[in-house]
Amino acid sequence: MKHYQVRQVQPSTNQFYQIVRDNLTEQGAASASYQIVLHLFQVSEGFYKTLDSHTGERLAIFTESGQYLTATQEHDLVSLTAHYIQGMDILWVSTAIDNDPIPEADKAVLHQALDLFKTTAEASRSALGRPAWIEPS
């Protein structure tokens, strides 16, 4: 993308690894809950990477036409992606963490990572606002 550094938009796996690094037991790091929470961060990062690769300025459709997306069009794509990520149904993840047979301290760290995901996704969506074609409700 020309106007946005979408690979820097968060939530990202770097955030996840910063929270869990040196804070989980081996059992916690090998748990299903760990994989589930990590997957949320991976999906978010993957959406932005995919968006970036599918809107690259060097794609034939842009180079052959001599035109690229406007700043507004780029914003709308990034904003729509942020809205989707923030709106993902993740309520069940908290239950999965609670039901995982891992130490309580590990559960607390994974809940902290989940809370960071929610907070960061909401902050990214709020900062970007709505796509231009969506009228305020």
C-alpha positions as CSV (number, residue, x, y, z in Angstrom):
1,M,0.0,0.0,0.0
2,K,1.1,3.5,-0.8
3,H,-0.5,5.5,2.0
4,Y,-0.7,3.0,4.9
5,Q,1.9,0.7,6.5
6,V,-0.7,-2.0,7.1
7,R,1.9,-4.5,8.2
8,Q,2.4,-2.3,11.3
9,V,-1.3,-2.3,12.2
10,Q,-2.1,-4.2,15.4
11,P,-3.0,-6.6,16.9
12,S,0.2,-8.5,15.8
13,T,2.0,-11.6,16.9
14,N,4.9,-9.4,18.3
15,Q,2.4,-8.2,21.0
16,F,1.4,-11.7,21.9
17,Y,5.0,-12.9,22.2
18,Q,5.9,-10.0,24.4
19,I,3.2,-10.9,26.9
20,V,3.8,-14.6,27.1
21,R,7.7,-14.5,26.9
22,D,9.1,-15.8,30.2
23,N,5.6,-15.8,31.7
24,L,4.3,-19.3,31.0
25,T,5.2,-22.7,32.2
26,E,6.0,-25.4,29.6
27,Q,2.5,-26.8,30.2
28,G,1.0,-23.4,29.4
29,A,3.1,-22.8,26.3
30,A,2.1,-26.3,25.0
31,S,-1.6,-25.8,25.8
32,A,-4.6,-25.6,23.4
33,S,-5.4,-22.2,24.9
34,Y,-2.0,-20.9,24.0
35,Q,-2.5,-22.0,20.4
36,I,-6.0,-20.4,20.3
37,V,-4.9,-17.0,21.5
38,L,-1.8,-17.0,19.3
39,H,-4.1,-17.9,16.4
40,L,-6.2,-14.7,16.9
41,F,-3.0,-12.6,16.6
42,Q,-1.9,-14.6,13.6
43,V,-5.2,-14.2,11.9
44,S,-5.2,-10.4,12.5
45,E,-1.6,-10.1,11.2
46,G,-2.5,-12.3,8.2
47,F,-5.4,-10.2,7.2
48,Y,-3.3,-7.1,7.0
49,K,-0.4,-8.9,5.2
50,T,-2.9,-10.3,2.7
51,L,-4.5,-6.8,2.2
52,D,-1.0,-5.4,1.6
53,S,0.0,-8.0,-0.9
54,H,-3.3,-7.7,-2.8
55,T,-3.0,-4.0,-3.1
56,G,0.7,-3.6,-3.9
57,E,1.5,-0.7,-6.2
58,R,3.5,-3.0,-8.5
59,L,0.6,-5.3,-9.3
60,A,0.0,-5.5,-13.0
61,I,-3.5,-4.0,-12.7
62,F,-2.0,-0.8,-11.3
63,T,1.2,-0.6,-13.4
64,E,-0.6,-1.3,-16.7
65,S,-3.4,1.2,-16.0
66,G,-1.0,3.8,-14.6
67,Q,-3.4,4.4,-11.7
68,Y,-3.3,3.3,-8.1
69,L,-5.8,3.5,-5.2
70,T,-6.5,6.9,-3.8
71,A,-5.7,7.6,-0.1
72,T,-9.5,7.3,0.6
73,Q,-9.8,3.9,-1.1
74,E,-6.8,2.6,0.8
75,H,-8.2,4.0,4.1
76,D,-11.5,2.3,3.4
77,L,-9.8,-1.1,2.8
78,V,-7.7,-0.8,6.0
79,S,-10.7,0.4,8.0
80,L,-12.9,-2.4,6.8
81,T,-10.3,-4.9,7.7
82,A,-9.9,-3.3,11.2
83,H,-13.7,-3.5,11.6
84,Y,-13.8,-7.1,10.7
85,I,-10.9,-8.0,13.1
86,Q,-12.5,-6.1,16.0
87,G,-15.9,-7.7,15.3
88,M,-14.6,-11.3,15.4
89,D,-16.5,-13.5,17.8
90,I,-13.9,-14.3,20.4
91,L,-16.1,-14.7,23.5
92,W,-15.6,-18.4,23.5
93,V,-11.8,-18.1,23.8
94,S,-12.1,-16.9,27.4
95,T,-14.1,-20.0,28.2
96,A,-11.6,-22.2,26.5
97,I,-8.8,-20.7,28.6
98,D,-10.8,-21.2,31.8
99,N,-11.5,-24.9,30.9
100,D,-7.9,-25.7,29.9
101,P,-6.1,-27.9,32.5
102,I,-3.1,-25.5,32.9
103,P,-1.9,-23.6,36.0
104,E,-3.9,-20.5,37.1
105,A,-0.9,-18.3,36.5
106,D,-0.8,-19.4,32.8
107,K,-4.5,-18.8,32.5
108,A,-4.0,-15.3,33.8
109,V,-1.3,-14.6,31.2
110,L,-3.4,-15.9,28.4
111,H,-6.4,-13.9,29.5
112,Q,-4.1,-10.8,29.6
113,A,-3.1,-11.6,26.0
114,L,-6.7,-12.0,25.0
115,D,-7.6,-8.7,26.6
116,L,-4.7,-7.0,24.8
117,F,-6.1,-8.5,21.5
118,K,-9.6,-7.0,22.2
119,T,-8.2,-3.6,23.3
120,T,-5.8,-3.3,20.4
121,A,-8.3,-4.4,17.8
122,E,-10.8,-1.8,19.2
123,A,-8.2,0.9,19.3
124,S,-7.1,0.2,15.7
125,R,-10.8,0.3,14.5
126,S,-11.5,3.5,16.5
127,A,-8.4,5.2,15.2
128,L,-9.2,4.4,11.6
129,G,-12.9,5.2,11.8
130,R,-15.5,4.0,9.3
131,P,-15.0,3.4,5.6
132,A,-16.1,6.5,3.8
133,W,-19.1,4.9,2.1
134,I,-20.7,3.9,5.5
135,E,-22.9,6.7,6.8
136,P,-22.9,7.3,10.6
137,S,-25.7,5.7,12.4
